[in-house]
Amino acid sequence: MTAKEWRDKNPSLALEGNIRDYTDLLHLVILSNLESINAEFIASNIPQSERLVKLNSIARKQMDILVNNKGIKDLELLEEK
């Protein structure tokens, strides 16, 4: 889901913040990783369309790896306290 799609589906929340304010730690970690990787892709002059495909694939792999990661789960528990 794009930020615009989220704003369109959540107009009252969008008035108070952005999608990052309402997502979980796992997705924030993955987003941070993707932003860093995207910056490297840009520096390597990889076209936007190619970056999008690569970043999507990387995001799916990271989700599979991190969804049951003990470190992420421990951080989520700390965040709840």
Biopython code that builds the backbone (N, CA, C, O; Angstrom):
import numpy as np
from Bio.PDB.StructureBuilder import StructureBuilder

atoms = [
    (1, "MET", "N", (0.846, -1.176, 0.000)),
    (1, "MET", "CA", (0.000, 0.000, 0.000)),
    (1, "MET", "C", (0.892, 1.239, 0.000)),
    (1, "MET", "O", (1.856, 1.325, 0.761)),
    (2, "THR", "N", (0.569, 2.162, -0.834)),
    (2, "THR", "CA", (1.331, 3.406, -0.869)),
    (2, "THR", "C", (0.826, 4.350, 0.219)),
    (2, "THR", "O", (-0.249, 4.147, 0.784)),
    (3, "ALA", "N", (1.613, 5.377, 0.500)),
    (3, "ALA", "CA", (1.200, 6.362, 1.496)),
    (3, "ALA", "C", (-0.095, 7.051, 1.065)),
    (3, "ALA", "O", (-0.960, 7.323, 1.897)),
    (4, "LYS", "N", (-0.229, 7.331, -0.215)),
    (4, "LYS", "CA", (-1.448, 7.978, -0.712)),
    (4, "LYS", "C", (-2.654, 7.067, -0.533)),
    (4, "LYS", "O", (-3.724, 7.524, -0.129)),
    (5, "GLU", "N", (-2.490, 5.795, -0.828)),
    (5, "GLU", "CA", (-3.592, 4.844, -0.645)),
    (5, "GLU", "C", (-3.994, 4.777, 0.825)),
    (5, "GLU", "O", (-5.179, 4.711, 1.150)),
    (6, "TRP", "N", (-2.994, 4.796, 1.716)),
    (6, "TRP", "CA", (-3.292, 4.765, 3.143)),
    (6, "TRP", "C", (-4.061, 6.018, 3.568)),
    (6, "TRP", "O", (-5.038, 5.934, 4.312)),
    (7, "ARG", "N", (-3.605, 7.192, 3.082)),
    (7, "ARG", "CA", (-4.304, 8.445, 3.416)),
    (7, "ARG", "C", (-5.737, 8.429, 2.919)),
    (7, "ARG", "O", (-6.644, 8.878, 3.619)),
    (8, "ASP", "N", (-5.946, 7.910, 1.712)),
    (8, "ASP", "CA", (-7.305, 7.846, 1.152)),
    (8, "ASP", "C", (-8.209, 6.914, 1.967)),
    (8, "ASP", "O", (-9.402, 7.177, 2.118)),
    (9, "LYS", "N", (-7.639, 5.831, 2.488)),
    (9, "LYS", "CA", (-8.425, 4.863, 3.263)),
    (9, "LYS", "C", (-8.575, 5.264, 4.725)),
    (9, "LYS", "O", (-9.469, 4.775, 5.415)),
    (10, "ASN", "N", (-7.706, 6.149, 5.198)),
    (10, "ASN", "CA", (-7.700, 6.547, 6.609)),
    (10, "ASN", "C", (-7.641, 8.065, 6.752)),
    (10, "ASN", "O", (-6.694, 8.587, 7.342)),
    (11, "PRO", "N", (-8.627, 8.780, 6.229)),
    (11, "PRO", "CA", (-8.539, 10.246, 6.229)),
    (11, "PRO", "C", (-8.453, 10.870, 7.626)),
    (11, "PRO", "O", (-7.769, 11.878, 7.804)),
    (12, "SER", "N", (-9.128, 10.292, 8.608)),
    (12, "SER", "CA", (-9.072, 10.894, 9.949)),
    (12, "SER", "C", (-7.692, 10.696, 10.579)),
    (12, "SER", "O", (-7.183, 11.599, 11.244)),
    (13, "LEU", "N", (-7.086, 9.533, 10.377)),
    (13, "LEU", "CA", (-5.732, 9.307, 10.889)),
    (13, "LEU", "C", (-4.715, 10.161, 10.148)),
    (13, "LEU", "O", (-3.758, 10.652, 10.746)),
    (14, "ALA", "N", (-4.920, 10.338, 8.857)),
    (14, "ALA", "CA", (-3.995, 11.115, 8.033)),
    (14, "ALA", "C", (-3.932, 12.575, 8.483)),
    (14, "ALA", "O", (-2.911, 13.238, 8.297)),
    (15, "LEU", "N", (-5.012, 13.075, 9.071)),
    (15, "LEU", "CA", (-5.017, 14.451, 9.570)),
    (15, "LEU", "C", (-4.090, 14.611, 10.774)),
    (15, "LEU", "O", (-3.568, 15.698, 11.023)),
    (16, "GLU", "N", (-3.889, 13.519, 11.520)),
    (16, "GLU", "CA", (-3.102, 13.583, 12.747)),
    (16, "GLU", "C", (-1.661, 13.109, 12.573)),
    (16, "GLU", "O", (-0.827, 13.348, 13.446)),
    (17, "GLY", "N", (-1.357, 12.447, 11.472)),
    (17, "GLY", "CA", (-0.006, 11.926, 11.287)),
    (17, "GLY", "C", (0.123, 11.255, 9.942)),
    (17, "GLY", "O", (-0.651, 11.515, 9.022)),
    (18, "ASN", "N", (1.119, 10.382, 9.839)),
    (18, "ASN", "CA", (1.299, 9.669, 8.580)),
    (18, "ASN", "C", (1.326, 8.170, 8.827)),
    (18, "ASN", "O", (1.218, 7.720, 9.968)),
    (19, "ILE", "N", (1.468, 7.402, 7.764)),
    (19, "ILE", "CA", (1.389, 5.945, 7.854)),
    (19, "ILE", "C", (2.423, 5.382, 8.836)),
    (19, "ILE", "O", (2.168, 4.375, 9.495)),
    (20, "ARG", "N", (3.579, 6.028, 8.931)),
    (20, "ARG", "CA", (4.627, 5.528, 9.827)),
    (20, "ARG", "C", (4.222, 5.632, 11.292)),
    (20, "ARG", "O", (4.696, 4.859, 12.124)),
    (21, "ASP", "N", (3.353, 6.579, 11.610)),
    (21, "ASP", "CA", (2.905, 6.739, 12.994)),
    (21, "ASP", "C", (1.976, 5.617, 13.432)),
    (21, "ASP", "O", (1.752, 5.441, 14.629)),
    (22, "TYR", "N", (1.434, 4.856, 12.492)),
    (22, "TYR", "CA", (0.414, 3.858, 12.806)),
    (22, "TYR", "C", (0.818, 2.441, 12.398)),
    (22, "TYR", "O", (-0.021, 1.540, 12.406)),
    (23, "THR", "N", (2.069, 2.232, 12.047)),
    (23, "THR", "CA", (2.506, 0.896, 11.652)),
    (23, "THR", "C", (3.293, 0.253, 12.785)),
    (23, "THR", "O", (3.620, 0.904, 13.777)),
    (24, "ASP", "N", (3.591, -1.023, 12.627)),
    (24, "ASP", "CA", (4.318, -1.736, 13.673)),
    (24, "ASP", "C", (5.827, -1.679, 13.443)),
    (24, "ASP", "O", (6.299, -1.253, 12.389)),
    (25, "LEU", "N", (6.558, -2.115, 14.443)),
    (25, "LEU", "CA", (8.012, -2.054, 14.418)),
    (25, "LEU", "C", (8.600, -2.838, 13.251)),
    (25, "LEU", "O", (9.541, -2.372, 12.607)),
    (26, "LEU", "N", (8.062, -4.012, 12.972)),
    (26, "LEU", "CA", (8.566, -4.842, 11.875)),
    (26, "LEU", "C", (8.555, -4.074, 10.562)),
    (26, "LEU", "O", (9.546, -4.071, 9.831)),
    (27, "HIS", "N", (7.454, -3.434, 10.266)),
    (27, "HIS", "CA", (7.345, -2.697, 9.005)),
    (27, "HIS", "C", (8.243, -1.458, 8.994)),
    (27, "HIS", "O", (8.752, -1.071, 7.942)),
    (28, "LEU", "N", (8.436, -0.841, 10.146)),
    (28, "LEU", "CA", (9.351, 0.304, 10.215)),
    (28, "LEU", "C", (10.792, -0.124, 9.957)),
    (28, "LEU", "O", (11.542, 0.590, 9.291)),
    (29, "VAL", "N", (11.181, -1.282, 10.480)),
    (29, "VAL", "CA", (12.536, -1.793, 10.246)),
    (29, "VAL", "C", (12.735, -2.071, 8.764)),
    (29, "VAL", "O", (13.749, -1.686, 8.181)),
    (30, "ILE", "N", (11.765, -2.740, 8.163)),
    (30, "ILE", "CA", (11.871, -3.070, 6.742)),
    (30, "ILE", "C", (11.893, -1.792, 5.902)),
    (30, "ILE", "O", (12.680, -1.689, 4.960)),
    (31, "LEU", "N", (11.057, -0.839, 6.225)),
    (31, "LEU", "CA", (11.034, 0.421, 5.486)),
    (31, "LEU", "C", (12.376, 1.141, 5.579)),
    (31, "LEU", "O", (12.874, 1.664, 4.582)),
    (32, "SER", "N", (12.954, 1.168, 6.764)),
    (32, "SER", "CA", (14.256, 1.797, 6.936)),
    (32, "SER", "C", (15.319, 1.101, 6.082)),
    (32, "SER", "O", (16.137, 1.753, 5.433)),
    (33, "ASN", "N", (15.291, -0.220, 6.095)),
    (33, "ASN", "CA", (16.233, -0.982, 5.264)),
    (33, "ASN", "C", (16.042, -0.659, 3.786)),
    (33, "ASN", "O", (17.017, -0.452, 3.064)),
    (34, "LEU", "N", (14.797, -0.616, 3.338)),
    (34, "LEU", "CA", (14.516, -0.346, 1.925)),
    (34, "LEU", "C", (14.957, 1.057, 1.517)),
    (34, "LEU", "O", (15.449, 1.256, 0.406)),
    (35, "GLU", "N", (14.786, 2.024, 2.406)),
    (35, "GLU", "CA", (15.216, 3.385, 2.097)),
    (35, "GLU", "C", (16.722, 3.444, 1.883)),
    (35, "GLU", "O", (17.201, 4.122, 0.975)),
    (36, "SER", "N", (17.454, 2.739, 2.713)),
    (36, "SER", "CA", (18.907, 2.700, 2.586)),
    (36, "SER", "C", (19.327, 1.997, 1.292)),
    (36, "SER", "O", (20.206, 2.476, 0.574)),
    (37, "ILE", "N", (18.703, 0.877, 1.006)),
    (37, "ILE", "CA", (19.010, 0.134, -0.217)),
    (37, "ILE", "C", (18.650, 0.965, -1.445)),
    (37, "ILE", "O", (19.395, 0.989, -2.425)),
    (38, "ASN", "N", (17.509, 1.643, -1.389)),
    (38, "ASN", "CA", (17.090, 2.477, -2.519)),
    (38, "ASN", "C", (18.108, 3.593, -2.781)),
    (38, "ASN", "O", (18.402, 3.914, -3.933)),
    (39, "ALA", "N", (18.634, 4.172, -1.721)),
    (39, "ALA", "CA", (19.653, 5.220, -1.892)),
    (39, "ALA", "C", (20.882, 4.662, -2.613)),
    (39, "ALA", "O", (21.468, 5.334, -3.462)),
    (40, "GLU", "N", (21.263, 3.443, -2.273)),
    (40, "GLU", "CA", (22.395, 2.798, -2.955)),
    (40, "GLU", "C", (22.068, 2.534, -4.420)),
    (40, "GLU", "O", (22.911, 2.730, -5.295)),
    (41, "PHE", "N", (20.851, 2.090, -4.683)),
    (41, "PHE", "CA", (20.423, 1.855, -6.068)),
    (41, "PHE", "C", (20.458, 3.154, -6.875)),
    (41, "PHE", "O", (20.899, 3.170, -8.024)),
    (42, "ILE", "N", (19.994, 4.231, -6.265)),
    (42, "ILE", "CA", (19.996, 5.534, -6.941)),
    (42, "ILE", "C", (21.437, 5.952, -7.248)),
    (42, "ILE", "O", (21.735, 6.425, -8.345)),
    (43, "ALA", "N", (22.324, 5.772, -6.268)),
    (43, "ALA", "CA", (23.733, 6.121, -6.474)),
    (43, "ALA", "C", (24.365, 5.280, -7.582)),
    (43, "ALA", "O", (25.323, 5.706, -8.227)),
    (44, "SER", "N", (23.825, 4.095, -7.793)),
    (44, "SER", "CA", (24.323, 3.208, -8.854)),
    (44, "SER", "C", (23.610, 3.433, -10.186)),
    (44, "SER", "O", (23.806, 2.684, -11.143)),
    (45, "ASN", "N", (22.782, 4.476, -10.232)),
    (45, "ASN", "CA", (22.040, 4.843, -11.452)),
    (45, "ASN", "C", (21.116, 3.741, -11.966)),
    (45, "ASN", "O", (20.950, 3.583, -13.175)),
    (46, "ILE", "N", (20.522, 2.986, -11.060)),
    (46, "ILE", "CA", (19.555, 1.963, -11.458)),
    (46, "ILE", "C", (18.227, 2.673, -11.729)),
    (46, "ILE", "O", (17.769, 3.452, -10.893)),
    (47, "PRO", "N", (17.605, 2.420, -12.876)),
    (47, "PRO", "CA", (16.345, 3.089, -13.213)),
    (47, "PRO", "C", (15.239, 2.797, -12.184)),
    (47, "PRO", "O", (15.217, 1.740, -11.553)),
    (48, "GLN", "N", (14.333, 3.759, -12.037)),
    (48, "GLN", "CA", (13.271, 3.647, -11.043)),
    (48, "GLN", "C", (12.450, 2.371, -11.214)),
    (48, "GLN", "O", (12.142, 1.706, -10.225)),
    (49, "SER", "N", (12.095, 2.020, -12.432)),
    (49, "SER", "CA", (11.273, 0.828, -12.649)),
    (49, "SER", "C", (11.996, -0.435, -12.181)),
    (49, "SER", "O", (11.378, -1.336, -11.614)),
    (50, "GLU", "N", (13.288, -0.496, -12.418)),
    (50, "GLU", "CA", (14.076, -1.648, -11.973)),
    (50, "GLU", "C", (14.230, -1.647, -10.454)),
    (50, "GLU", "O", (14.165, -2.696, -9.814)),
    (51, "ARG", "N", (14.436, -0.447, -9.879)),
    (51, "ARG", "CA", (14.534, -0.345, -8.408)),
    (51, "ARG", "C", (13.262, -0.836, -7.747)),
    (51, "ARG", "O", (13.312, -1.546, -6.743)),
    (52, "LEU", "N", (12.122, -0.460, -8.306)),
    (52, "LEU", "CA", (10.840, -0.855, -7.723)),
    (52, "LEU", "C", (10.699, -2.366, -7.660)),
    (52, "LEU", "O", (10.278, -2.909, -6.639)),
    (53, "VAL", "N", (11.047, -3.045, -8.740)),
    (53, "VAL", "CA", (10.957, -4.505, -8.774)),
    (53, "VAL", "C", (11.901, -5.118, -7.748)),
    (53, "VAL", "O", (11.515, -6.020, -7.004)),
    (54, "LYS", "N", (13.141, -4.628, -7.708)),
    (54, "LYS", "CA", (14.126, -5.160, -6.763)),
    (54, "LYS", "C", (13.714, -4.892, -5.317)),
    (54, "LYS", "O", (13.811, -5.781, -4.471)),
    (55, "LEU", "N", (13.257, -3.675, -5.030)),
    (55, "LEU", "CA", (12.870, -3.332, -3.667)),
    (55, "LEU", "C", (11.669, -4.146, -3.206)),
    (55, "LEU", "O", (11.594, -4.541, -2.042)),
    (56, "ASN", "N", (10.738, -4.396, -4.106)),
    (56, "ASN", "CA", (9.576, -5.216, -3.761)),
    (56, "ASN", "C", (10.015, -6.621, -3.383)),
    (56, "ASN", "O", (9.544, -7.182, -2.393)),
    (57, "SER", "N", (10.909, -7.181, -4.167)),
    (57, "SER", "CA", (11.426, -8.524, -3.884)),
    (57, "SER", "C", (12.171, -8.554, -2.545)),
    (57, "SER", "O", (11.998, -9.479, -1.752)),
    (58, "ILE", "N", (12.988, -7.550, -2.309)),
    (58, "ILE", "CA", (13.741, -7.468, -1.055)),
    (58, "ILE", "C", (12.789, -7.339, 0.134)),
    (58, "ILE", "O", (12.993, -7.979, 1.165)),
    (59, "ALA", "N", (11.757, -6.520, -0.007)),
    (59, "ALA", "CA", (10.787, -6.334, 1.077)),
    (59, "ALA", "C", (10.115, -7.650, 1.434)),
    (59, "ALA", "O", (9.950, -7.963, 2.613)),
    (60, "ARG", "N", (9.731, -8.414, 0.437)),
    (60, "ARG", "CA", (9.082, -9.710, 0.693)),
    (60, "ARG", "C", (10.036, -10.671, 1.404)),
    (60, "ARG", "O", (9.635, -11.377, 2.330)),
    (61, "LYS", "N", (11.292, -10.695, 0.973)),
    (61, "LYS", "CA", (12.284, -11.569, 1.609)),
    (61, "LYS", "C", (12.518, -11.147, 3.057)),
    (61, "LYS", "O", (12.591, -11.993, 3.948)),
    (62, "GLN", "N", (12.636, -9.840, 3.292)),
    (62, "GLN", "CA", (12.857, -9.364, 4.652)),
    (62, "GLN", "C", (11.668, -9.684, 5.544)),
    (62, "GLN", "O", (11.839, -10.031, 6.713)),
    (63, "MET", "N", (10.474, -9.569, 4.999)),
    (63, "MET", "CA", (9.278, -9.886, 5.782)),
    (63, "MET", "C", (9.308, -11.356, 6.191)),
    (63, "MET", "O", (9.041, -11.685, 7.347)),
    (64, "ASP", "N", (9.627, -12.230, 5.258)),
    (64, "ASP", "CA", (9.702, -13.659, 5.566)),
    (64, "ASP", "C", (10.740, -13.950, 6.644)),
    (64, "ASP", "O", (10.514, -14.776, 7.528)),
    (65, "ILE", "N", (11.872, -13.270, 6.564)),
    (65, "ILE", "CA", (12.961, -13.501, 7.517)),
    (65, "ILE", "C", (12.653, -12.906, 8.886)),
    (65, "ILE", "O", (12.885, -13.547, 9.911)),
    (66, "LEU", "N", (12.135, -11.693, 8.903)),
    (66, "LEU", "CA", (11.990, -10.960, 10.163)),
    (66, "LEU", "C", (10.683, -11.206, 10.907)),
    (66, "LEU", "O", (10.581, -10.876, 12.088)),
    (67, "VAL", "N", (9.694, -11.771, 10.248)),
    (67, "VAL", "CA", (8.388, -11.914, 10.890)),
    (67, "VAL", "C", (8.468, -12.767, 12.166)),
    (67, "VAL", "O", (7.697, -12.543, 13.098)),
    (68, "ASN", "N", (9.358, -13.707, 12.219)),
    (68, "ASN", "CA", (9.513, -14.540, 13.415)),
    (68, "ASN", "C", (10.844, -14.314, 14.124)),
    (68, "ASN", "O", (11.282, -15.157, 14.907)),
    (69, "ASN", "N", (11.482, -13.192, 13.855)),
    (69, "ASN", "CA", (12.780, -12.873, 14.445)),
    (69, "ASN", "C", (12.619, -12.543, 15.925)),
    (69, "ASN", "O", (11.818, -11.684, 16.295)),
    (70, "LYS", "N", (13.388, -13.231, 16.769)),
    (70, "LYS", "CA", (13.280, -13.030, 18.210)),
    (70, "LYS", "C", (13.619, -11.594, 18.618)),
    (70, "LYS", "O", (12.959, -11.025, 19.488)),
    (71, "GLY", "N", (14.638, -11.011, 17.999)),
    (71, "GLY", "CA", (15.009, -9.640, 18.327)),
    (71, "GLY", "C", (13.883, -8.657, 18.070)),
    (71, "GLY", "O", (13.628, -7.768, 18.883)),
    (72, "ILE", "N", (13.210, -8.815, 16.938)),
    (72, "ILE", "CA", (12.067, -7.940, 16.609)),
    (72, "ILE", "C", (10.946, -8.158, 17.619)),
    (72, "ILE", "O", (10.346, -7.198, 18.101)),
    (73, "LYS", "N", (10.665, -9.409, 17.936)),
    (73, "LYS", "CA", (9.596, -9.714, 18.900)),
    (73, "LYS", "C", (9.910, -9.108, 20.266)),
    (73, "LYS", "O", (9.025, -8.566, 20.928)),
    (74, "ASP", "N", (11.183, -9.202, 20.688)),
    (74, "ASP", "CA", (11.578, -8.619, 21.984)),
    (74, "ASP", "C", (11.397, -7.094, 21.976)),
    (74, "ASP", "O", (10.926, -6.514, 22.954)),
    (75, "LEU", "N", (11.774, -6.457, 20.868)),
    (75, "LEU", "CA", (11.603, -5.005, 20.758)),
    (75, "LEU", "C", (10.128, -4.617, 20.771)),
    (75, "LEU", "O", (9.757, -3.605, 21.365)),
    (76, "GLU", "N", (9.292, -5.413, 20.122)),
    (76, "GLU", "CA", (7.845, -5.143, 20.120)),
    (76, "GLU", "C", (7.284, -5.237, 21.521)),
    (76, "GLU", "O", (6.434, -4.433, 21.905)),
    (77, "LEU", "N", (7.751, -6.213, 22.297)),
    (77, "LEU", "CA", (7.299, -6.332, 23.695)),
    (77, "LEU", "C", (7.731, -5.123, 24.516)),
    (77, "LEU", "O", (6.958, -4.618, 25.330)),
    (78, "LEU", "N", (8.951, -4.659, 24.311)),
    (78, "LEU", "CA", (9.424, -3.464, 25.015)),
    (78, "LEU", "C", (8.597, -2.239, 24.628)),
    (78, "LEU", "O", (8.278, -1.397, 25.467)),
    (79, "GLU", "N", (8.259, -2.159, 23.347)),
    (79, "GLU", "CA", (7.481, -1.030, 22.856)),
    (79, "GLU", "C", (6.098, -0.978, 23.489)),
    (79, "GLU", "O", (5.561, 0.104, 23.724)),
    (80, "GLU", "N", (5.516, -2.152, 23.766)),
    (80, "GLU", "CA", (4.185, -2.218, 24.347)),
    (80, "GLU", "C", (4.158, -1.774, 25.800)),
    (80, "GLU", "O", (3.124, -1.320, 26.290)),
    (81, "LYS", "N", (5.293, -1.900, 26.502)),
    (81, "LYS", "CA", (5.342, -1.568, 27.928)),
    (81, "LYS", "C", (5.356, -0.102, 28.203)),
    (81, "LYS", "O", (5.396, 0.309, 29.362)),
]
sb = StructureBuilder()
sb.init_structure("model")
sb.init_model(0)
sb.init_chain("A")
sb.init_seg("    ")
for serial, (resi, resn, name, xyz) in enumerate(atoms, 1):
    if name == "N":
        sb.init_residue(resn, " ", resi, " ")
    sb.init_atom(name, np.array(xyz, "f"), 0.0, 1.0, " ", f" {name:<3s}", serial, name[0])
structure = sb.get_structure()
